Amino acid sequence: MWLRSIAYRLGQVRQQLGFVAPLTGGDYEEAARVLPSSAALSLFCTMSPADQQHALRVCRGLQAHGCTNEDMLAAALLHDVGKAQGRVPFWTRPAIVLGKKLAPQLLSRLVLYPKTGSPPRWDPIMQMSKLPGSSVGADLSSIYRPPEKSPPSPPSLHQLVKPHYRAPRGDGQGPSIVGAIPCGRPACGRPAPRPDYPTTTIPKWRQSLSNAWYHAEIGADLASAAGLSDHAVLYIRTHHQPGGPAAELHEVDEVS
Protein backbone atom coordinates (compact mmCIF):
# COMPACT_ATOMS: atom_id res chain seq x y z
CA MET A 1 0.00 0.00 0.00
CA TRP A 2 2.77 2.39 0.96
CA LEU A 3 4.79 1.50 -2.13
CA ARG A 4 1.79 2.16 -4.36
CA SER A 5 1.17 5.51 -2.66
CA ILE A 6 4.82 6.53 -3.00
CA ALA A 7 4.85 5.54 -6.68
CA TYR A 8 1.68 7.55 -7.27
CA ARG A 9 3.14 10.65 -5.58
CA LEU A 10 6.40 10.34 -7.52
CA GLY A 11 4.38 10.20 -10.71
CA GLN A 12 2.61 13.40 -9.69
CA VAL A 13 5.96 15.07 -9.00
CA ARG A 14 7.21 14.11 -12.45
CA GLN A 15 4.10 15.53 -14.10
CA GLN A 16 4.19 18.78 -12.14
CA LEU A 17 7.83 19.29 -13.13
CA GLY A 18 6.68 19.48 -16.73
CA PHE A 19 7.13 15.90 -17.94
CA VAL A 20 3.66 15.75 -19.42
CA ALA A 21 2.34 16.36 -22.90
CA PRO A 22 -0.10 19.25 -23.39
CA LEU A 23 -3.67 18.41 -24.29
CA THR A 24 -4.52 17.92 -27.95
CA GLY A 25 -7.34 19.56 -29.82
CA GLY A 26 -9.32 16.35 -29.43
CA ASP A 27 -8.78 16.44 -25.66
CA TYR A 28 -10.17 19.96 -25.46
CA GLU A 29 -13.14 18.95 -27.60
CA GLU A 30 -13.78 16.09 -25.18
CA ALA A 31 -13.67 18.50 -22.23
CA ALA A 32 -15.98 20.92 -24.04
CA ARG A 33 -18.57 18.15 -24.50
CA VAL A 34 -18.59 17.47 -20.76
CA LEU A 35 -18.49 21.03 -19.42
CA PRO A 36 -21.78 22.94 -19.49
CA SER A 37 -20.59 26.33 -20.76
CA SER A 38 -17.77 28.28 -22.40
CA ALA A 39 -17.06 29.92 -19.04
CA ALA A 40 -16.50 26.49 -17.52
CA LEU A 41 -14.18 25.54 -20.39
CA SER A 42 -12.25 28.78 -19.89
CA LEU A 43 -11.87 27.85 -16.24
CA PHE A 44 -10.55 24.43 -17.22
CA CYS A 45 -8.00 26.10 -19.49
CA THR A 46 -6.52 28.06 -16.57
CA MET A 47 -5.12 24.85 -15.07
CA SER A 48 -1.60 23.60 -15.76
CA PRO A 49 -1.16 20.89 -18.42
CA ALA A 50 -0.44 18.35 -15.66
CA ASP A 51 -3.65 19.22 -13.81
CA GLN A 52 -5.65 19.19 -17.05
CA GLN A 53 -4.34 15.73 -17.89
CA HIS A 54 -5.14 14.54 -14.36
CA ALA A 55 -8.66 15.96 -14.59
CA LEU A 56 -9.26 14.18 -17.89
CA ARG A 57 -8.00 10.90 -16.43
CA VAL A 58 -10.43 11.24 -13.53
CA CYS A 59 -13.31 12.04 -15.87
CA ARG A 60 -12.48 9.09 -18.13
CA GLY A 61 -12.06 6.85 -15.09
CA LEU A 62 -15.55 7.74 -13.91
CA GLN A 63 -16.95 7.03 -17.35
CA ALA A 64 -15.13 3.68 -17.41
CA HIS A 65 -16.89 2.82 -14.13
CA GLY A 66 -20.23 3.56 -15.77
CA CYS A 67 -20.79 7.08 -14.44
CA THR A 68 -23.17 9.09 -16.63
CA ASN A 69 -23.95 11.85 -14.11
CA GLU A 70 -23.23 15.06 -16.05
CA ASP A 71 -22.64 17.11 -12.90
CA MET A 72 -20.20 14.53 -11.53
CA LEU A 73 -18.26 14.43 -14.81
CA ALA A 74 -18.10 18.24 -14.99
CA ALA A 75 -16.88 18.31 -11.38
CA ALA A 76 -14.20 15.76 -12.29
CA LEU A 77 -12.79 18.15 -14.89
CA LEU A 78 -12.72 21.08 -12.47
CA HIS A 79 -12.11 19.46 -9.08
CA ASP A 80 -8.55 20.85 -8.89
CA VAL A 81 -9.18 24.23 -10.51
CA GLY A 82 -8.58 25.92 -7.15
CA LYS A 83 -4.89 25.14 -7.66
CA ALA A 84 -4.70 26.97 -11.00
CA GLN A 85 -2.87 30.16 -11.97
CA GLY A 86 -0.10 29.85 -9.43
CA ARG A 87 -2.32 29.81 -6.33
CA VAL A 88 -0.78 26.48 -5.31
CA PRO A 89 2.95 26.30 -6.12
CA PHE A 90 4.53 22.89 -6.54
CA TRP A 91 6.28 22.92 -3.14
CA THR A 92 2.97 23.14 -1.25
CA ARG A 93 1.75 19.76 -2.48
CA PRO A 94 4.38 17.61 -0.73
CA ALA A 95 4.24 20.03 2.21
CA ILE A 96 0.52 19.32 2.66
CA VAL A 97 0.98 15.54 2.29
CA LEU A 98 3.87 15.44 4.79
CA GLY A 99 2.18 17.93 7.12
CA LYS A 100 -0.94 15.77 7.36
CA LYS A 101 1.21 12.76 8.26
CA LEU A 102 3.84 14.32 10.52
CA ALA A 103 2.51 17.60 11.97
CA PRO A 104 -1.26 17.94 11.43
CA GLN A 105 -1.78 20.31 14.37
CA LEU A 106 0.95 22.67 13.18
CA LEU A 107 -0.45 22.58 9.66
CA SER A 108 -3.96 23.39 10.87
CA ARG A 109 -2.62 26.45 12.72
CA LEU A 110 -0.70 27.73 9.71
CA VAL A 111 -3.48 27.63 7.12
CA LEU A 112 -6.01 30.44 6.82
CA TYR A 113 -9.54 30.06 5.57
CA PRO A 114 -9.72 31.89 2.21
CA LYS A 115 -13.04 33.66 2.72
CA THR A 116 -12.01 35.33 5.98
CA GLY A 117 -8.22 35.37 5.89
CA SER A 118 -8.13 34.08 9.46
CA PRO A 119 -7.44 30.72 11.14
CA PRO A 120 -10.53 28.54 10.58
CA ARG A 121 -12.74 27.93 13.59
CA TRP A 122 -14.45 25.18 11.65
CA ASP A 123 -13.68 23.29 8.49
CA PRO A 124 -16.66 23.34 6.08
CA ILE A 125 -15.52 20.12 4.45
CA MET A 126 -15.31 18.27 7.76
CA GLN A 127 -18.58 19.77 8.95
CA MET A 128 -20.38 18.49 5.85
CA SER A 129 -19.34 14.93 6.64
CA LYS A 130 -21.09 15.24 10.01
CA LEU A 131 -24.42 16.33 8.57
CA PRO A 132 -27.05 13.59 9.07
CA GLY A 133 -28.65 12.38 5.88
CA SER A 134 -26.60 14.65 3.64
CA SER A 135 -27.73 13.96 0.09
CA VAL A 136 -26.56 14.93 -3.37
CA GLY A 137 -29.42 17.38 -3.64
CA ALA A 138 -28.71 19.08 -0.31
CA ASP A 139 -29.32 22.82 -0.17
CA LEU A 140 -25.90 24.44 -0.26
CA SER A 141 -27.15 27.44 1.69
CA SER A 142 -27.76 25.21 4.71
CA ILE A 143 -24.26 23.73 4.48
CA TYR A 144 -22.09 26.71 3.71
CA ARG A 145 -22.94 30.40 3.70
CA PRO A 146 -20.28 33.06 2.94
CA PRO A 147 -19.96 35.67 5.69
CA GLU A 148 -22.14 38.72 5.12
CA LYS A 149 -20.45 42.06 4.72
CA SER A 150 -21.00 44.37 7.67
CA PRO A 151 -21.91 48.03 7.03
CA PRO A 152 -18.96 50.46 7.10
CA SER A 153 -18.24 52.04 10.49
CA PRO A 154 -18.55 55.83 10.82
CA PRO A 155 -15.21 57.70 10.96
CA SER A 156 -13.74 58.18 14.41
CA LEU A 157 -13.04 61.57 15.94
CA HIS A 158 -9.32 60.96 15.48
CA GLN A 159 -9.86 60.32 11.78
CA LEU A 160 -11.82 63.56 11.39
CA VAL A 161 -9.49 65.83 13.39
CA LYS A 162 -6.07 64.46 12.43
CA PRO A 163 -6.30 62.79 9.03
CA HIS A 164 -2.59 63.48 8.40
CA TYR A 165 -1.71 60.83 10.98
CA ARG A 166 -3.31 58.10 8.90
CA ALA A 167 -0.92 55.71 7.17
CA PRO A 168 -0.84 56.04 3.38
CA ARG A 169 -3.05 53.56 1.56
CA GLY A 170 -1.18 50.39 0.82
CA ASP A 171 1.27 50.53 3.77
CA GLY A 172 1.56 47.15 5.37
CA GLN A 173 -0.82 45.55 2.96
CA GLY A 174 0.11 42.08 1.78
CA PRO A 175 -1.31 39.90 -0.95
CA SER A 176 -4.81 38.54 -0.64
CA ILE A 177 -5.29 34.97 0.54
CA VAL A 178 -6.18 33.84 -2.95
CA GLY A 179 -5.00 36.78 -5.01
CA ALA A 180 -8.64 37.77 -5.59
CA ILE A 181 -8.94 34.52 -7.57
CA PRO A 182 -7.83 35.81 -11.00
CA CYS A 183 -9.09 33.59 -13.78
CA GLY A 184 -6.85 34.96 -16.49
CA ARG A 185 -7.64 35.06 -20.18
CA PRO A 186 -7.17 31.58 -21.64
CA ALA A 187 -7.03 31.20 -25.40
CA CYS A 188 -10.11 28.98 -25.53
CA GLY A 189 -12.62 31.56 -24.33
CA ARG A 190 -13.44 34.64 -22.29
CA PRO A 191 -12.25 34.74 -18.65
CA ALA A 192 -14.70 33.08 -16.29
CA PRO A 193 -16.44 35.13 -13.58
CA ARG A 194 -14.63 35.27 -10.29
CA PRO A 195 -15.73 35.57 -6.66
CA ASP A 196 -14.28 38.28 -4.44
CA TYR A 197 -12.08 37.48 -1.47
CA PRO A 198 -10.91 39.89 1.24
CA THR A 199 -7.34 41.08 1.35
CA THR A 200 -5.20 40.13 4.30
CA THR A 201 -1.62 40.72 5.38
CA ILE A 202 0.11 37.35 5.46
CA PRO A 203 3.39 36.04 4.06
CA LYS A 204 3.30 34.70 0.52
CA TRP A 205 4.36 31.21 1.63
CA ARG A 206 1.47 31.04 4.09
CA GLN A 207 -0.98 32.26 1.47
CA SER A 208 0.16 29.50 -0.89
CA LEU A 209 -0.05 26.86 1.83
CA SER A 210 -3.58 27.99 2.67
CA ASN A 211 -4.61 27.88 -0.96
CA ALA A 212 -3.35 24.32 -1.18
CA TRP A 213 -5.23 23.26 1.94
CA TYR A 214 -8.49 24.90 0.84
CA HIS A 215 -8.21 24.42 -2.93
CA ALA A 216 -11.51 22.50 -2.98
CA GLU A 217 -13.31 25.49 -1.43
CA ILE A 218 -11.66 27.92 -3.83
CA GLY A 219 -12.40 25.70 -6.81
CA ALA A 220 -16.02 25.28 -5.80
CA ASP A 221 -16.51 29.05 -5.65
CA LEU A 222 -14.85 29.49 -9.03
CA ALA A 223 -17.05 26.78 -10.53
CA SER A 224 -20.15 28.41 -9.08
CA ALA A 225 -19.14 31.78 -10.57
CA ALA A 226 -18.67 30.02 -13.94
CA GLY A 227 -22.26 28.78 -13.85
CA LEU A 228 -21.92 25.14 -12.80
CA SER A 229 -24.92 23.59 -11.09
CA ASP A 230 -25.25 23.37 -7.31
CA HIS A 231 -24.67 19.62 -7.53
CA ALA A 232 -21.41 20.01 -9.47
CA VAL A 233 -20.22 22.71 -7.05
CA LEU A 234 -21.04 20.42 -4.12
CA TYR A 235 -19.03 17.59 -5.71
CA ILE A 236 -16.00 19.85 -6.15
CA ARG A 237 -16.28 21.18 -2.61
CA THR A 238 -16.40 17.67 -1.10
CA HIS A 239 -14.21 15.64 -3.46
CA HIS A 240 -11.76 14.85 -0.63
CA GLN A 241 -14.44 13.08 1.43
CA PRO A 242 -14.26 9.28 1.08
CA GLY A 243 -17.88 8.91 2.19
CA GLY A 244 -19.27 12.24 1.01
CA PRO A 245 -21.55 13.21 -1.88
CA ALA A 246 -18.61 12.90 -4.30
CA ALA A 247 -17.36 9.55 -2.96
CA GLU A 248 -17.22 8.11 -6.48
CA LEU A 249 -15.12 11.04 -7.69
CA HIS A 250 -12.85 10.76 -4.65
CA GLU A 251 -12.21 7.08 -5.27
CA VAL A 252 -11.16 7.61 -8.89
CA ASP A 253 -9.18 10.76 -8.04
CA GLU A 254 -7.03 8.85 -5.54
CA VAL A 255 -5.75 6.45 -8.20
CA SER A 256 -5.56 8.74 -11.21
Summary of the structure (lengths in Angstrom):
residues: 256
radius of gyration: 19.6
end to end distance: 15.3
largest distance: 69.6
contacts: 745
relative contact order: 0.19
helix: 52%
strand: 1%
